[in-house]
């Protein structure tokens, strides 16, 4: 009788490799904080406006593009597919929706618009690997679309939290009813998205539900 360890199978090696790759596509809170992400002047206004427009339920991502005055230029929402958190998959989903709602700014010397991501999920406000994958995906998608990478915000039953900044609030939450547009606390609720020329147009919303 021979004792020893069975050699790893091809399937187990592939699974280990995939897991390692996923972990490499995650940003830790310290990495995110050190990346120089621009601060929102009034995150409560941004969160309230996006919550009213998209009424996100858990597993819904809301992507917003803000101009240099923090006015909403375009937004999109979609539900995350049930699969392991992978920054590469998240990057592709974000990039696909960016391409649907706003032209890229790759010809500019430096970005003038900022992409902000609001993600509604279960759990509390503490960072998770899923958050890290969204952060990686948002940063990469912004680079490929010529945008400045902005805040990553979680929305849970306990309220909202801007990760890496320590700013948050109890309302809105993933359980709260959205305020009608125009009744929220900030300007974002009352502004229509603008095109690059400055003319207002109806909200462009790409939703995959």
C-alpha positions as CSV (number, residue, x, y, z in Angstrom):
1,X,0.0,0.0,0.0
2,X,1.4,3.4,-1.1
3,X,0.7,6.5,0.8
4,X,1.0,10.0,-0.6
5,X,-0.8,13.0,-2.1
6,X,-2.7,12.7,-5.3
7,X,-1.4,15.1,-8.0
8,X,-3.7,18.1,-8.7
9,X,-6.1,17.6,-11.6
10,X,-6.3,19.9,-14.5
11,X,-9.7,21.1,-13.3
12,X,-8.4,22.0,-9.8
13,X,-5.4,23.8,-11.3
14,X,-7.7,25.8,-13.6
15,X,-10.0,26.6,-10.7
16,X,-7.0,27.8,-8.6
17,X,-5.8,29.9,-11.5
18,X,-9.2,31.5,-12.0
19,X,-9.5,32.3,-8.3
20,X,-6.0,33.9,-8.3
21,X,-6.9,36.0,-11.3
22,X,-10.1,37.2,-9.7
23,X,-8.3,38.3,-6.6
24,X,-5.8,40.2,-8.7
25,X,-8.7,42.2,-10.1
26,X,-9.8,43.6,-6.7
27,X,-8.8,46.9,-5.2
28,X,-8.4,47.1,-1.4
29,X,-9.7,50.2,0.4
30,X,-6.2,51.5,1.0
31,X,-5.4,51.2,-2.8
32,X,-8.6,53.0,-3.6
33,X,-8.0,55.8,-1.2
34,X,-4.5,56.3,-2.5
35,X,-5.7,56.5,-6.1
36,X,-6.7,60.1,-5.9
37,X,-10.4,59.6,-6.5
38,X,-12.1,63.1,-6.7
39,X,-14.4,63.8,-3.8
40,X,-18.1,64.6,-4.5
41,X,-19.1,68.1,-3.3
42,X,-22.4,66.8,-2.0
43,X,-22.7,63.0,-2.1
44,X,-26.1,63.0,-0.5
45,X,-27.5,64.9,-3.5
46,X,-25.9,62.5,-6.0
47,X,-27.2,59.4,-4.1
48,X,-30.7,60.8,-3.6
49,X,-30.9,61.8,-7.3
50,X,-29.8,58.4,-8.6
51,X,-32.0,56.6,-6.1
52,X,-35.0,58.6,-7.3
53,X,-34.2,58.0,-11.0
54,X,-33.3,54.3,-10.9
55,X,-34.9,52.9,-7.6
56,X,-32.1,50.3,-7.3
57,X,-32.9,47.0,-5.5
58,X,-30.1,44.8,-4.2
59,X,-27.7,43.6,-6.9
60,X,-28.4,46.7,-9.0
61,X,-25.6,48.9,-10.2
62,X,-26.3,52.5,-11.2
63,X,-23.6,54.2,-13.3
64,X,-23.7,58.0,-13.5
65,X,-21.6,60.4,-15.6
66,X,-21.1,63.9,-14.1
67,X,-19.8,66.9,-15.9
68,X,-17.2,69.3,-14.4
69,X,-19.9,71.1,-12.4
70,X,-21.2,67.8,-11.0
71,X,-24.3,67.9,-13.1
72,X,-25.7,64.6,-14.4
73,X,-24.8,64.0,-18.1
74,X,-26.1,60.5,-18.4
75,X,-26.9,57.4,-16.3
76,X,-27.6,53.7,-16.7
77,X,-28.6,50.9,-14.4
78,X,-28.4,47.1,-14.6
79,X,-28.7,44.1,-12.4
80,X,-25.6,42.1,-11.7
81,X,-25.6,38.5,-13.0
82,X,-25.3,35.8,-10.3
83,X,-21.6,34.8,-10.7
84,X,-18.4,35.1,-8.7
85,X,-17.3,38.7,-8.3
86,X,-14.7,39.5,-11.0
87,X,-13.4,42.9,-11.8
88,X,-12.9,42.0,-15.4
89,X,-16.6,41.0,-15.8
90,X,-17.7,44.1,-14.0
91,X,-15.5,46.3,-16.2
92,X,-17.0,44.8,-19.3
93,X,-20.5,45.4,-18.1
94,X,-19.8,49.0,-17.1
95,X,-18.0,49.7,-20.4
96,X,-20.9,48.3,-22.4
97,X,-23.4,50.7,-20.6
98,X,-21.1,53.7,-20.9
99,X,-20.9,53.1,-24.7
100,X,-24.7,53.1,-24.8
101,X,-25.4,56.3,-23.0
102,X,-22.4,58.7,-23.7
103,X,-19.7,59.2,-26.3
104,X,-16.1,58.5,-25.1
105,X,-13.6,61.3,-24.3
106,X,-10.5,59.5,-25.5
107,X,-9.4,62.3,-27.8
108,X,-9.1,64.8,-24.9
109,X,-5.8,65.4,-23.2
110,X,-7.4,64.9,-19.8
111,X,-10.8,63.8,-18.6
112,X,-13.5,66.4,-18.1
113,X,-16.3,64.1,-17.0
114,X,-16.4,61.7,-14.1
115,X,-18.1,58.3,-13.7
116,X,-19.6,57.5,-10.3
117,X,-20.9,54.0,-9.4
118,X,-23.7,53.3,-6.9
119,X,-24.2,49.6,-6.1
120,X,-27.1,48.3,-4.1
121,X,-26.4,45.1,-2.2
122,X,-27.1,43.1,0.9
123,X,-25.0,43.3,4.0
124,X,-23.6,46.3,5.9
125,X,-21.4,49.2,4.9
126,X,-18.1,47.3,5.4
127,X,-15.9,46.7,2.4
128,X,-16.2,43.3,0.7
129,X,-14.3,41.6,-2.1
130,X,-17.3,42.3,-4.3
131,X,-16.8,46.0,-3.7
132,X,-13.2,45.6,-4.5
133,X,-14.1,44.0,-7.8
134,X,-16.5,46.9,-8.7
135,X,-13.8,49.4,-7.8
136,X,-11.3,47.7,-10.2
137,X,-13.9,47.5,-12.9
138,X,-14.9,51.1,-12.6
139,X,-11.4,52.3,-12.7
140,X,-10.6,50.3,-15.8
141,X,-13.8,51.1,-17.6
142,X,-13.2,54.9,-17.0
143,X,-9.6,54.6,-18.5
144,X,-11.0,52.8,-21.6
145,X,-13.7,55.4,-22.1
146,X,-11.7,58.5,-21.4
147,X,-13.4,59.4,-18.1
148,X,-12.2,60.3,-14.7
149,X,-12.8,57.6,-12.1
150,X,-15.1,58.9,-9.4
151,X,-16.7,57.7,-6.2
152,X,-17.9,54.2,-5.5
153,X,-21.0,54.2,-3.3
154,X,-22.7,51.3,-1.7
155,X,-26.4,51.3,-0.9
156,X,-27.6,48.8,1.8
157,X,-30.5,48.5,4.2
158,X,-28.5,50.6,6.7
159,X,-28.1,53.5,4.2
160,X,-25.4,54.7,1.8
161,X,-21.6,54.9,2.2
162,X,-18.9,56.4,0.0
163,X,-16.2,53.8,0.3
164,X,-12.7,55.2,1.0
165,X,-14.1,58.5,2.3
166,X,-16.0,57.6,5.4
167,X,-19.0,59.7,4.3
168,X,-22.5,58.2,4.4
169,X,-26.0,58.5,5.6
170,X,-29.1,56.6,6.6
171,X,-31.3,57.9,3.8
172,X,-31.8,56.8,1.1
173,X,-31.3,53.1,1.8
174,X,-32.0,49.9,-0.3
175,X,-35.3,49.6,1.5
176,X,-36.5,53.3,1.3
177,X,-39.0,54.5,-1.2
178,X,-37.6,57.0,-3.8
179,X,-38.6,60.6,-3.6
180,X,-40.3,62.0,-6.7
181,X,-37.8,63.8,-8.9
182,X,-37.8,67.5,-7.9
183,X,-38.5,66.8,-4.3
184,X,-35.1,65.6,-3.3
185,X,-32.6,67.7,-1.3
186,X,-30.2,68.6,-4.2
187,X,-29.9,70.0,-7.6
188,X,-29.2,66.6,-9.2
189,X,-32.9,65.7,-8.7
190,X,-34.1,68.7,-10.8
191,X,-31.5,68.7,-13.6
192,X,-32.0,66.9,-17.0
193,X,-28.9,65.3,-18.4
194,X,-27.0,67.4,-21.0
195,X,-25.3,66.5,-24.2
196,X,-21.8,67.6,-25.0
197,X,-23.2,70.7,-26.7
198,X,-25.0,71.8,-23.6
199,X,-28.5,71.2,-24.9
200,X,-30.8,69.4,-22.5
201,X,-32.5,66.2,-23.5
202,X,-34.6,63.5,-21.8
203,X,-32.8,61.1,-19.5
204,X,-31.0,58.3,-21.3
205,X,-31.3,55.2,-19.2
206,X,-30.0,51.8,-20.2
207,X,-31.5,49.1,-18.0
208,X,-31.0,45.4,-18.1
209,X,-33.4,43.8,-15.6
